[in-house]
Amino acid sequence: MRFYGSRGGKELLAGVAYAYDSLENLGFVFTGSEVGLLHNFLGLDDYSSPLYGRIYEEVEVKPFTRELSQEFLRRGFEEVDMSVPEGEIETAVGELDGIPGWLVEFGFHYWKRGDFERALDMTMRKARALIREELKELEKRSGRYSLILRAIAIGLTSWSAIKDYVEVKAGPVTNARLSELLRNLEKMGWITRENGKYRIIDPVVENVLKE
């Protein structure tokens, strides 16, 4: 959507803005894995955006805890009348962590095929392929994004360690620029910062980066 039309998606946003103002029974739901970019695209706080100032509701889906992930799968399987061994649920959650999208993907394939190993393998293969494509898109914006992510994936989790890694691989980077890149990765949902250390949110992303 961001690249639709000749003005980088502005035509599409203008149509949404018209519908918002004029068609009272029509609503819109925007969703995506890169939440920061989604907000930047919609420009709800950007005066130049056709959607500036519109009222909206935001739903942020954060990674589930291990317990919630297991319960999520149990209830999903119950809804389709499937009895799944606890060991398989625990194994799936161990591989996929608490990322709702991957849990749904796994549950769907298991329901359709009835084969635990195949369902998990299909989910992991699709996840890896999707993540690799997203990483390519990220690199188009700045090659330093992937360097930062790889640094964190191999255990360089402090700001200074990340900076050293990036500079060794790609040359000097200012403190301000590095901080901006890290903030952008946080906004896009790739990383989070806890106790002064950065970590990659999705374990599948981390595994792909290590590969």
C-alpha positions as a Markdown table, in Angstrom:
| # | Residue | x | y | z |
|---|---|---|---|---|
| 1 | Met | 0.0 | 0.0 | 0.0 |
| 2 | Arg | 2.9 | 2.3 | 0.8 |
| 3 | Phe | 4.0 | 2.3 | -2.9 |
| 4 | Tyr | 0.5 | 2.5 | -4.5 |
| 5 | Gly | 0.1 | 5.1 | -7.2 |
| 6 | Ser | 2.4 | 7.9 | -8.2 |
| 7 | Arg | 2.5 | 9.6 | -4.8 |
| 8 | Gly | 3.5 | 6.7 | -2.5 |
| 9 | Gly | 0.1 | 5.6 | -1.4 |
| 10 | Lys | -1.4 | 9.1 | -0.9 |
| 11 | Glu | -4.1 | 8.3 | -3.5 |
| 12 | Leu | -5.2 | 5.3 | -1.5 |
| 13 | Leu | -5.2 | 7.3 | 1.8 |
| 14 | Ala | -7.2 | 10.0 | 0.1 |
| 15 | Gly | -9.9 | 7.4 | -0.7 |
| 16 | Val | -9.8 | 6.1 | 2.8 |
| 17 | Ala | -10.2 | 9.7 | 4.2 |
| 18 | Tyr | -13.2 | 10.3 | 1.9 |
| 19 | Ala | -14.8 | 7.1 | 3.1 |
| 20 | Tyr | -14.1 | 7.9 | 6.7 |
| 21 | Asp | -15.8 | 11.3 | 6.4 |
| 22 | Ser | -18.7 | 10.4 | 4.1 |
| 23 | Leu | -19.6 | 6.7 | 4.5 |
| 24 | Glu | -20.8 | 6.3 | 8.0 |
| 25 | Asn | -21.4 | 2.5 | 7.8 |
| 26 | Leu | -17.9 | 1.7 | 6.4 |
| 27 | Gly | -14.9 | 1.1 | 8.6 |
| 28 | Phe | -11.3 | 0.1 | 8.0 |
| 29 | Val | -8.9 | -2.3 | 9.7 |
| 30 | Phe | -5.2 | -1.9 | 8.9 |
| 31 | Thr | -2.8 | -4.6 | 10.0 |
| 32 | Gly | 0.7 | -5.6 | 9.4 |
| 33 | Ser | 3.8 | -7.1 | 10.9 |
| 34 | Glu | 5.8 | -3.8 | 10.8 |
| 35 | Val | 3.6 | -1.7 | 13.0 |
| 36 | Gly | 6.0 | 1.3 | 13.0 |
| 37 | Leu | 5.9 | 1.5 | 9.2 |
| 38 | Leu | 2.1 | 1.1 | 9.3 |
| 39 | His | 1.8 | 4.1 | 11.5 |
| 40 | Asn | 4.2 | 6.0 | 9.4 |
| 41 | Phe | 2.3 | 5.1 | 6.3 |
| 42 | Leu | -1.1 | 6.2 | 7.7 |
| 43 | Gly | 0.3 | 9.4 | 9.0 |
| 44 | Leu | -2.4 | 9.9 | 11.6 |
| 45 | Asp | -0.2 | 12.5 | 13.4 |
| 46 | Asp | 1.3 | 13.9 | 10.2 |
| 47 | Tyr | -0.3 | 17.2 | 9.0 |
| 48 | Ser | 0.5 | 16.3 | 5.4 |
| 49 | Ser | -1.4 | 13.0 | 5.5 |
| 50 | Pro | -4.9 | 12.7 | 4.2 |
| 51 | Leu | -5.8 | 10.8 | 7.4 |
| 52 | Tyr | -4.3 | 13.5 | 9.8 |
| 53 | Gly | -6.4 | 14.0 | 12.9 |
| 54 | Arg | -8.8 | 11.1 | 12.3 |
| 55 | Ile | -9.9 | 9.2 | 15.4 |
| 56 | Tyr | -8.8 | 5.6 | 15.6 |
| 57 | Glu | -8.4 | 2.6 | 17.9 |
| 58 | Glu | -5.2 | 0.7 | 18.2 |
| 59 | Val | -4.8 | -3.0 | 19.0 |
| 60 | Glu | -1.3 | -4.1 | 19.7 |
| 61 | Val | -0.7 | -7.9 | 19.7 |
| 62 | Lys | 2.4 | -8.6 | 21.8 |
| 63 | Pro | 4.1 | -12.0 | 22.1 |
| 64 | Phe | 2.3 | -14.4 | 24.4 |
| 65 | Thr | 3.8 | -15.8 | 27.5 |
| 66 | Arg | 4.6 | -19.5 | 27.3 |
| 67 | Glu | 1.6 | -20.4 | 29.4 |
| 68 | Leu | -0.7 | -18.3 | 27.3 |
| 69 | Ser | 0.7 | -19.7 | 24.1 |
| 70 | Gln | 0.0 | -23.2 | 25.3 |
| 71 | Glu | -3.6 | -22.3 | 26.3 |
| 72 | Phe | -4.1 | -20.5 | 23.0 |
| 73 | Leu | -3.3 | -23.7 | 21.1 |
| 74 | Arg | -5.3 | -25.9 | 23.4 |
| 75 | Arg | -8.4 | -23.8 | 23.0 |
| 76 | Gly | -7.9 | -23.5 | 19.2 |
| 77 | Phe | -7.7 | -27.3 | 18.9 |
| 78 | Glu | -10.8 | -27.7 | 21.1 |
| 79 | Glu | -12.7 | -25.5 | 18.8 |
| 80 | Val | -12.1 | -27.9 | 15.9 |
| 81 | Asp | -12.6 | -31.0 | 18.1 |
| 82 | Met | -8.9 | -32.1 | 18.0 |
| 83 | Ser | -7.2 | -33.9 | 20.9 |
| 84 | Val | -3.6 | -32.9 | 20.9 |
| 85 | Pro | -1.0 | -34.4 | 23.3 |
| 86 | Glu | 0.4 | -31.9 | 25.8 |
| 87 | Gly | 4.0 | -32.8 | 24.7 |
| 88 | Glu | 3.3 | -31.7 | 21.1 |
| 89 | Ile | 1.8 | -28.4 | 22.3 |
| 90 | Glu | 4.8 | -27.8 | 24.5 |
| 91 | Thr | 7.2 | -28.6 | 21.7 |
| 92 | Ala | 5.4 | -26.3 | 19.2 |
| 93 | Val | 5.5 | -23.4 | 21.7 |
| 94 | Gly | 9.2 | -24.1 | 22.4 |
| 95 | Glu | 9.9 | -23.7 | 18.7 |
| 96 | Leu | 7.5 | -20.8 | 17.9 |
| 97 | Asp | 7.7 | -19.0 | 21.3 |
| 98 | Gly | 4.7 | -16.6 | 21.8 |
| 99 | Ile | 4.3 | -15.1 | 18.3 |
| 100 | Pro | 0.6 | -15.4 | 17.6 |
| 101 | Gly | 0.9 | -15.5 | 13.9 |
| 102 | Trp | 3.2 | -18.6 | 13.9 |
| 103 | Leu | 1.0 | -20.3 | 16.5 |
| 104 | Val | -2.1 | -19.8 | 14.3 |
| 105 | Glu | -0.1 | -21.0 | 11.2 |
| 106 | Phe | 1.0 | -24.2 | 13.1 |
| 107 | Gly | -2.5 | -24.9 | 14.4 |
| 108 | Phe | -4.0 | -24.5 | 11.0 |
| 109 | His | -1.6 | -26.9 | 9.3 |
| 110 | Tyr | -2.0 | -29.5 | 12.1 |
| 111 | Trp | -5.8 | -29.3 | 11.8 |
| 112 | Lys | -5.7 | -29.7 | 8.1 |
| 113 | Arg | -3.1 | -32.5 | 7.9 |
| 114 | Gly | -3.2 | -34.2 | 11.2 |
| 115 | Asp | 0.6 | -34.6 | 11.3 |
| 116 | Phe | 2.4 | -32.8 | 14.0 |
| 117 | Glu | 5.9 | -33.0 | 12.5 |
| 118 | Arg | 4.7 | -31.9 | 9.1 |
| 119 | Ala | 2.7 | -29.0 | 10.5 |
| 120 | Leu | 5.6 | -27.7 | 12.5 |
| 121 | Asp | 8.0 | -28.1 | 9.5 |
| 122 | Met | 5.6 | -26.3 | 7.2 |
| 123 | Thr | 5.2 | -23.5 | 9.7 |
| 124 | Met | 8.9 | -23.1 | 10.2 |
| 125 | Arg | 9.6 | -23.1 | 6.4 |
| 126 | Lys | 7.0 | -20.5 | 5.8 |
| 127 | Ala | 8.2 | -18.4 | 8.7 |
| 128 | Arg | 11.8 | -18.5 | 7.5 |
| 129 | Ala | 10.9 | -17.6 | 3.9 |
| 130 | Leu | 8.7 | -14.7 | 5.0 |
| 131 | Ile | 11.3 | -13.4 | 7.4 |
| 132 | Arg | 14.0 | -13.5 | 4.7 |
| 133 | Glu | 11.8 | -11.4 | 2.4 |
| 134 | Glu | 11.2 | -8.9 | 5.2 |
| 135 | Leu | 14.9 | -8.7 | 5.9 |
| 136 | Lys | 15.5 | -7.9 | 2.2 |
| 137 | Glu | 13.0 | -5.1 | 2.3 |
| 138 | Leu | 14.6 | -3.8 | 5.5 |
| 139 | Glu | 18.0 | -3.8 | 3.8 |
| 140 | Lys | 16.6 | -1.7 | 0.9 |
| 141 | Arg | 16.0 | 1.1 | 3.5 |
| 142 | Ser | 19.4 | 0.7 | 5.1 |
| 143 | Gly | 21.9 | -2.1 | 5.1 |
| 144 | Arg | 22.8 | -1.2 | 8.7 |
| 145 | Tyr | 19.4 | -2.6 | 9.8 |
| 146 | Ser | 20.4 | -6.1 | 9.0 |
| 147 | Leu | 23.8 | -5.6 | 10.6 |
| 148 | Ile | 22.2 | -4.4 | 13.8 |
| 149 | Leu | 19.9 | -7.4 | 13.9 |
| 150 | Arg | 22.8 | -9.8 | 13.2 |
| 151 | Ala | 24.8 | -8.2 | 16.0 |
| 152 | Ile | 22.0 | -8.8 | 18.5 |
| 153 | Ala | 21.4 | -12.3 | 17.2 |
| 154 | Ile | 25.0 | -13.3 | 18.0 |
| 155 | Gly | 24.8 | -11.9 | 21.5 |
| 156 | Leu | 26.1 | -8.3 | 21.0 |
| 157 | Thr | 23.2 | -6.8 | 22.9 |
| 158 | Ser | 24.6 | -3.5 | 24.4 |
| 159 | Trp | 24.5 | -0.2 | 22.5 |
| 160 | Ser | 28.3 | 0.0 | 22.4 |
| 161 | Ala | 28.8 | -3.6 | 21.2 |
| 162 | Ile | 26.3 | -3.1 | 18.4 |
| 163 | Lys | 28.0 | 0.1 | 17.3 |
| 164 | Asp | 31.4 | -1.6 | 17.2 |
| 165 | Tyr | 30.0 | -4.4 | 15.1 |
| 166 | Val | 28.3 | -2.1 | 12.7 |
| 167 | Glu | 31.4 | 0.0 | 12.2 |
| 168 | Val | 33.6 | -3.0 | 11.7 |
| 169 | Lys | 31.2 | -4.3 | 9.0 |
| 170 | Ala | 30.1 | -1.0 | 7.3 |
| 171 | Gly | 32.3 | 1.8 | 8.4 |
| 172 | Pro | 31.7 | 4.7 | 10.8 |
| 173 | Val | 28.1 | 5.6 | 12.0 |
| 174 | Thr | 27.3 | 8.5 | 14.2 |
| 175 | Asn | 25.7 | 7.9 | 17.6 |
| 176 | Ala | 22.6 | 9.8 | 16.6 |
| 177 | Arg | 22.2 | 7.7 | 13.4 |
| 178 | Leu | 22.6 | 4.4 | 15.3 |
| 179 | Ser | 20.1 | 5.5 | 18.0 |
| 180 | Glu | 17.6 | 6.4 | 15.2 |
| 181 | Leu | 18.1 | 2.9 | 13.5 |
| 182 | Leu | 17.6 | 1.1 | 16.9 |
| 183 | Arg | 14.4 | 3.2 | 17.6 |
| 184 | Asn | 13.1 | 2.4 | 14.2 |
| 185 | Leu | 13.7 | -1.4 | 14.7 |
| 186 | Glu | 11.8 | -1.1 | 18.0 |
| 187 | Lys | 8.9 | 0.7 | 16.4 |
| 188 | Met | 8.7 | -1.9 | 13.6 |
| 189 | Gly | 8.6 | -4.7 | 16.2 |
| 190 | Trp | 11.9 | -6.4 | 15.4 |
| 191 | Ile | 13.6 | -5.7 | 18.7 |
| 192 | Thr | 12.9 | -4.7 | 22.3 |
| 193 | Arg | 15.1 | -3.2 | 25.0 |
| 194 | Glu | 15.2 | -4.5 | 28.5 |
| 195 | Asn | 17.6 | -3.4 | 31.3 |
| 196 | Gly | 19.8 | -1.6 | 28.8 |
| 197 | Lys | 20.1 | -4.7 | 26.6 |
| 198 | Tyr | 18.5 | -5.3 | 23.2 |
| 199 | Arg | 17.0 | -8.6 | 22.1 |
| 200 | Ile | 15.2 | -9.8 | 19.1 |
| 201 | Ile | 11.5 | -10.4 | 19.8 |
| 202 | Asp | 10.8 | -13.3 | 17.4 |
| 203 | Pro | 13.0 | -16.4 | 18.0 |
| 204 | Val | 12.5 | -17.5 | 14.5 |
| 205 | Val | 13.9 | -14.2 | 13.2 |
| 206 | Glu | 16.9 | -14.8 | 15.5 |
| 207 | Asn | 17.5 | -18.3 | 14.1 |
| 208 | Val | 17.2 | -17.0 | 10.5 |
| 209 | Leu | 19.8 | -14.3 | 11.3 |
| 210 | Lys | 22.2 | -16.9 | 12.8 |
| 211 | Glu | 21.9 | -19.1 | 9.7 |
